[in-house]
Amino acid sequence: MLRIREFLKVGHWPTLFSAFLYFDFCFAVWVLNGAMAPFISEAFHLTPQQKGIMISVPIMSGALIRFPLGLLSQYIGRKNAALLEMGSILIAMIWGYFVVQSYSDVLVMGVLLGLAGASFGVALSLGSGWYPPKYKGLAMGIAGAGNSGTVLAVLFAPPLAQAFGWQAVYGFGALTMILPFLVMVFMAKEPPDRGGHTLKEHMACLWEKDGWVFNAIYIVTFGGFIGLSNFLPTYFHDQFGVTKVQAGQLTMLAALMGSGVRVVGGYISDRWGGINLLTTVFVGIIALMVILGQGLSLWMTTGLFMLCFACLGAGNGSLFQLVPMRWPTTTAVAGSMIGEIGALGGGFIPNAMGISKQQTGSFDLGFFSFAAFALVMLVIMRVAQKKWTGSWIGEGGRALPKVEHYNAI
């Protein structure tokens, strides 16, 4: 049974809260174009394929910035990196409010929104850095639950866009960054777990086989989460003819499940093992994607997406229970690299869905292709974990009784 007092005592909860809030508000900004996609699509009369491109640009931009920011944080500190990023986001959002007027401008703004998507590795490493290995999964899950920013975006952006115009939402987004910035300044403390590694040592995860297996897993769990979070407003609006605001509300139900269950995924993984939980959720994701491709009713589809997002969220939590055990002193860099590739994979879904709709008149092939990809990744993980067990993790992915720093196999 979880001992809350012990958890709060052994770590530094103000830093964990600051990391959560920072990630939460950054995530909300990152997915703004996806949340407003029905409004932007209507304004510029976009084709399904153009919609997919527009939605995927912030995802890919954020992915590409993640690793450099994580690397920078190892030299200037994670707190300083977070403050630098939030200041840059504020400037970008002001630019968006005053300048964006065309589809080309929206694509450029999508690149700038990627600044907010880069927060992942820094936030999780900052939030979990004060906690011992047996609580890493839970601490990572709490910080990572900041992807609930998706909920804020899809819940508030459509009504604001309808009331004030979609360009004005960028201005509102700029204002939201003030709160997490101030909380980070006054509440967060840099964790003591930053090792004095060389640049080569920090970047070692780029060419280690384990890193690329983790990347592949995260393409499914987080790539699926961010890709679907961005695409669902468009999917619900185009597939079922609901209003733009209703599409955001339905997306919110699914995204809320994925964000909340991430904490549960980290907690269960600490006790049952990250590999065991990942295996279970991958089977669930594959089955649900196949079922969703059958063309069901609105309410059945919404319920199944909620289950699917619960699986994706639990998978995110369980994967990042494993990361600090594999790279205990370079978690920010390794987490940023994994987050980068995972987020790049998130660009697959909007584009696959857009191409499927434009070429066949249906989204079904998009669902089926993601299910097939998840199946391949499940096989890769089950093969790789045989080498991990007993080396740096215990049976099923639990922490070994005595955890030592481990950076290369």
C-alpha positions in Angstrom: 0.0 0.0 0.0 1.3 3.4 -0.9 2.6 5.4 2.0 1.8 9.0 1.2 3.6 10.5 4.1 6.8 8.6 3.2 6.5 9.6 -0.4 6.2 13.3 0.5 9.0 13.0 3.1 11.7 11.4 1.0 11.4 13.8 -2.0 10.7 17.5 -2.5 7.0 17.9 -3.4 7.2 21.6 -4.3 9.6 20.8 -7.1 7.4 17.9 -8.2 4.3 20.2 -8.3 6.3 22.8 -10.2 7.3 20.2 -12.8 3.8 19.0 -13.2 2.4 22.6 -13.6 5.2 23.5 -16.1 4.5 20.4 -18.2 0.7 20.8 -17.9 0.6 24.4 -19.3 3.3 23.7 -21.9 1.4 20.7 -23.1 -1.8 22.7 -23.4 0.0 25.3 -25.6 1.6 22.5 -27.7 -1.7 21.0 -28.8 -3.5 24.3 -29.5 -3.6 23.9 -33.3 -5.0 20.4 -32.9 -7.7 21.7 -30.5 -8.6 24.5 -32.9 -8.2 22.4 -36.1 -12.0 22.5 -37.0 -11.9 26.3 -36.8 -8.7 26.7 -38.8 -9.8 24.1 -41.4 -13.0 25.9 -42.0 -11.3 29.3 -42.3 -8.9 28.1 -45.0 -11.0 25.3 -46.6 -8.4 22.6 -46.0 -8.4 19.1 -47.5 -8.1 16.1 -45.2 -4.4 15.7 -46.0 -3.7 19.4 -45.3 -5.4 19.0 -41.9 -3.1 16.1 -41.1 -0.1 18.1 -42.0 -1.2 21.1 -40.0 -1.8 19.0 -36.9 1.4 17.1 -37.2 3.8 20.1 -37.6 3.7 21.1 -33.9 4.2 17.4 -32.9 7.3 17.0 -35.0 8.7 20.4 -34.2 8.3 19.7 -30.4 9.9 16.3 -30.9 13.0 17.7 -32.6 13.6 20.3 -29.9 13.2 17.9 -27.0 16.6 16.3 -27.1 18.6 19.6 -27.4 16.7 21.1 -24.5 17.2 18.0 -22.4 21.0 18.1 -23.2 21.1 21.8 -22.3 19.4 21.2 -19.0 22.3 19.0 -17.9 24.6 22.0 -18.1 22.5 25.0 -17.0 20.1 23.0 -14.7 16.6 21.7 -15.3 15.0 24.6 -13.5 16.8 27.2 -15.6 16.1 25.3 -18.8 12.4 25.2 -17.9 12.4 29.0 -17.2 14.2 29.7 -20.5 11.7 27.6 -22.4 8.6 29.2 -20.8 10.0 32.6 -21.6 10.5 31.6 -25.2 6.9 30.2 -25.4 5.5 33.5 -24.1 7.2 35.4 -26.9 6.1 32.9 -29.5 2.5 33.1 -28.4 2.5 36.9 -28.6 3.9 36.6 -32.1 1.1 34.2 -33.0 -1.6 36.6 -31.7 -0.4 39.5 -33.7 0.9 37.9 -36.9 -0.9 34.6 -37.8 -3.4 35.3 -40.7 -3.0 32.6 -43.3 -2.5 28.8 -43.6 1.2 29.3 -44.1 1.4 31.4 -40.9 -0.4 28.5 -39.1 2.3 26.1 -40.2 5.0 28.5 -39.0 3.1 28.9 -35.7 3.0 25.1 -35.5 6.8 25.1 -35.6 6.9 27.7 -32.7 4.3 25.7 -30.7 6.9 22.9 -30.7 8.8 25.0 -28.2 6.2 24.0 -25.7 6.4 20.3 -26.7 10.0 20.2 -25.7 9.3 20.3 -22.0 8.9 16.6 -21.5 12.3 15.3 -20.5 13.1 18.3 -18.4 9.8 18.2 -16.5 10.0 14.5 -15.7 13.7 14.6 -14.7 13.2 17.7 -12.6 10.1 16.3 -10.8 11.5 12.8 -10.1 15.1 13.9 -9.4 14.5 14.1 -5.6 13.0 10.6 -5.3 14.7 7.2 -4.6 14.3 4.4 -7.2 11.4 2.7 -5.5 9.3 5.9 -5.9 10.6 6.9 -9.4 7.7 5.4 -11.2 5.1 7.3 -9.1 7.1 10.6 -9.2 7.5 10.3 -13.0 3.8 9.5 -13.3 2.8 12.6 -11.4 5.1 14.9 -13.4 4.1 13.2 -16.6 0.4 13.6 -15.8 1.0 17.1 -17.0 0.0 15.8 -20.4 -3.5 16.6 -19.0 -2.7 19.9 -20.6 -4.4 18.3 -23.6 -7.6 18.4 -21.5 -7.2 22.2 -20.9 -6.6 22.8 -24.6 -9.6 20.9 -26.0 -11.9 22.1 -23.2 -11.1 25.8 -23.4 -9.7 26.5 -26.8 -12.8 25.8 -28.9 -15.2 28.0 -26.8 -12.6 30.8 -26.8 -12.1 30.4 -30.5 -15.8 30.6 -31.1 -16.3 33.6 -28.9 -13.2 35.7 -29.8 -11.8 34.1 -33.0 -9.2 31.4 -33.1 -6.2 33.8 -33.5 -7.1 35.3 -30.1 -6.5 31.9 -28.4 -2.8 32.4 -28.9 -3.0 35.5 -26.8 -4.8 33.7 -24.1 -2.2 31.0 -24.3 0.5 33.6 -23.7 -1.2 34.7 -20.4 -1.4 31.1 -19.1 2.4 30.8 -19.1 2.8 33.4 -16.4 1.5 31.1 -13.6 3.8 28.1 -14.1 6.8 30.5 -14.7 6.2 32.1 -11.3 5.6 28.8 -9.5 8.9 27.5 -11.0 10.8 30.5 -9.8 9.6 30.4 -6.2 8.9 26.7 -5.5 11.3 24.5 -7.5 14.8 23.4 -6.4 17.3 21.8 -8.7 17.6 18.1 -7.8 21.0 16.8 -6.6 21.1 13.8 -9.1 22.8 15.6 -12.0 26.1 13.7 -12.7 29.2 15.3 -14.0 29.3 13.6 -17.4 31.0 14.6 -20.6 29.0 15.5 -23.7 29.8 12.0 -25.2 28.5 10.3 -22.1 25.3 12.3 -22.1 24.7 11.4 -25.8 25.6 7.7 -25.3 21.9 6.8 -25.3 21.7 7.9 -29.0 23.6 4.8 -30.2 22.7 2.3 -27.5 20.3 -0.4 -28.6 18.2 -0.1 -25.4 17.6 3.5 -26.2 16.1 2.6 -29.6 13.9 -0.1 -28.1 12.6 2.4 -25.6 12.0 4.8 -28.6 10.0 2.2 -30.4 7.8 1.5 -27.4 7.2 5.2 -26.8 6.2 5.8 -30.4 3.2 3.6 -29.6 2.3 4.9 -26.2 3.1 8.6 -26.3 3.0 8.9 -30.1 -0.4 7.4 -30.0 -1.5 9.7 -27.2 -0.3 13.0 -28.7 -1.3 12.0 -32.3 -4.8 11.1 -31.3 -5.2 14.0 -28.9 -4.5 16.4 -31.8 -6.5 14.5 -34.4 -9.7 13.6 -32.4 -11.3 17.1 -32.6 -11.1 16.8 -36.4 -12.1 13.2 -36.4 -15.2 13.7 -34.3 -16.2 16.8 -36.3 -15.7 15.2 -39.7 -16.9 11.6 -38.9 -20.0 12.4 -36.8 -20.9 15.9 -37.7 -20.8 17.2 -34.1 -20.1 20.9 -33.5 -16.5 22.1 -33.1 -17.1 22.7 -29.3 -18.6 19.3 -28.9 -15.7 17.7 -30.7 -13.4 19.3 -28.2 -15.5 18.1 -25.3 -15.5 14.5 -26.5 -11.8 14.6 -27.0 -11.4 15.9 -23.5 -13.1 12.8 -22.1 -10.5 10.6 -23.8 -7.5 12.8 -23.0 -8.5 13.0 -19.3 -8.4 9.2 -19.0 -4.9 9.1 -20.6 -3.5 11.8 -18.3 -5.0 10.4 -15.1 -4.1 6.8 -15.7 -0.4 7.8 -16.3 0.0 8.2 -12.6 -1.6 4.9 -11.9 0.6 3.3 -14.6 3.7 4.5 -12.8 2.4 3.4 -9.4 1.5 -0.1 -10.6 4.8 -0.5 -12.5 6.7 0.2 -9.3 5.0 -2.8 -7.7 4.1 -5.2 -10.6 6.8 -4.2 -13.1 6.9 -2.0 -16.1 7.4 -4.8 -18.6 4.4 -6.7 -17.3 2.2 -3.6 -17.5 3.5 -2.6 -20.9 2.7 -6.1 -22.3 -0.9 -5.8 -21.0 -1.5 -2.3 -22.4 0.0 -3.1 -25.8 -2.5 -6.0 -26.2 -5.3 -3.6 -25.2 -4.1 -0.9 -27.7 -3.9 -3.4 -30.6 -7.4 -4.8 -29.9 -9.0 -1.4 -29.5 -7.5 0.1 -32.7 -8.9 -2.8 -34.7 -12.3 -2.4 -33.1 -12.3 1.4 -33.7 -11.6 0.8 -37.4 -15.0 -0.9 -37.7 -17.1 2.3 -37.9 -19.1 2.4 -34.7 -21.6 4.8 -33.2 -20.5 8.1 -31.7 -21.0 7.0 -28.1 -19.4 3.6 -28.6 -16.5 5.3 -30.3 -16.1 7.8 -27.5 -16.1 5.0 -24.9 -13.6 2.9 -26.7 -11.3 5.9 -27.2 -11.5 6.5 -23.4 -10.3 2.9 -22.9 -7.6 3.3 -25.5 -6.3 6.5 -23.9 -6.3 4.7 -20.5 -4.0 2.1 -22.1 -1.8 4.7 -23.7 -1.5 6.7 -20.4 -0.7 3.5 -18.4 1.9 2.6 -21.0 3.6 6.1 -20.7 3.7 5.8 -17.0 5.2 2.3 -17.1 7.9 3.1 -19.6 9.1 6.0 -17.6 9.3 3.8 -14.5 12.0 2.0 -16.4 14.0 5.0 -17.8 15.6 6.2 -14.5 16.7 2.7 -13.7 18.4 2.3 -17.0 19.9 5.8 -17.1 20.0 6.9 -13.4 22.3 9.9 -13.8 21.4 11.0 -17.3 17.6 10.7 -17.0 16.8 14.1 -18.5 18.9 13.5 -21.6 17.7 9.9 -22.1 14.1 10.9 -21.4 14.3 13.8 -23.8 15.7 11.5 -26.5 13.0 8.9 -26.0 10.4 11.6 -25.8 11.7 13.1 -29.0 11.4 9.9 -31.1 8.0 9.1 -29.4 6.6 12.5 -30.3 7.9 12.2 -33.8 5.9 9.0 -34.1 2.9 11.0 -33.0 3.0 12.7 -36.3 2.2 9.4 -38.0 -1.4 9.2 -36.8 -2.7 12.6 -38.2 -1.0 12.0 -41.5 -2.1 8.4 -41.8 -5.7 9.4 -40.9 -5.7 12.3 -43.4 -4.3 10.2 -46.2 -6.7 7.3 -45.4 -9.7 9.7 -45.5 -8.6 11.4 -48.7 -7.7 8.3 -50.6 -10.4 5.9 -49.5 -13.1 8.1 -48.0 -12.7 6.4 -44.6 -10.4 6.6 -41.6 -10.3 2.8 -41.1 -6.8 2.2 -42.7 -5.3 4.7 -40.3 -6.5 2.7 -37.3 -5.4 -0.6 -38.8 -1.9 0.6 -39.7 -1.4 1.8 -36.1 -2.6 -1.5 -34.7 -0.1 -3.3 -37.0 2.7 -1.1 -35.9 1.9 -1.6 -32.2 2.0 -5.4 -32.7 5.5 -5.2 -34.2 6.7 -3.0 -31.3 5.2 -5.5 -28.7 7.3 -8.3 -30.2 10.5 -6.2 -30.2 9.9 -5.3 -26.5 9.3 -8.9 -25.4 12.5 -10.0 -27.1 14.6 -7.2 -25.7 13.4 -7.5 -22.1 15.0 -11.0 -21.8 18.5 -9.3 -21.8 17.4 -6.6 -19.4 16.0 -8.9 -16.7 18.6 -9.5 -14.0 21.0 -6.9 -15.5 19.4 -3.7 -14.5 15.7 -4.6 -13.7 14.1 -7.4 -11.8 11.5 -9.9 -13.0 8.7 -8.2 -15.0 10.4 -4.8 -14.8 10.5 -4.2 -11.1 13.5 -2.4 -9.5 16.3 -4.6 -8.4 16.8 -4.9 -4.6 20.1 -3.0 -4.9 20.2 -0.4 -7.6 23.5 0.7 -9.0 24.3 3.4 -11.5 24.1 1.8 -14.9 24.9 3.5 -18.2 25.9 0.8 -20.6 25.4 -2.8 -21.2 
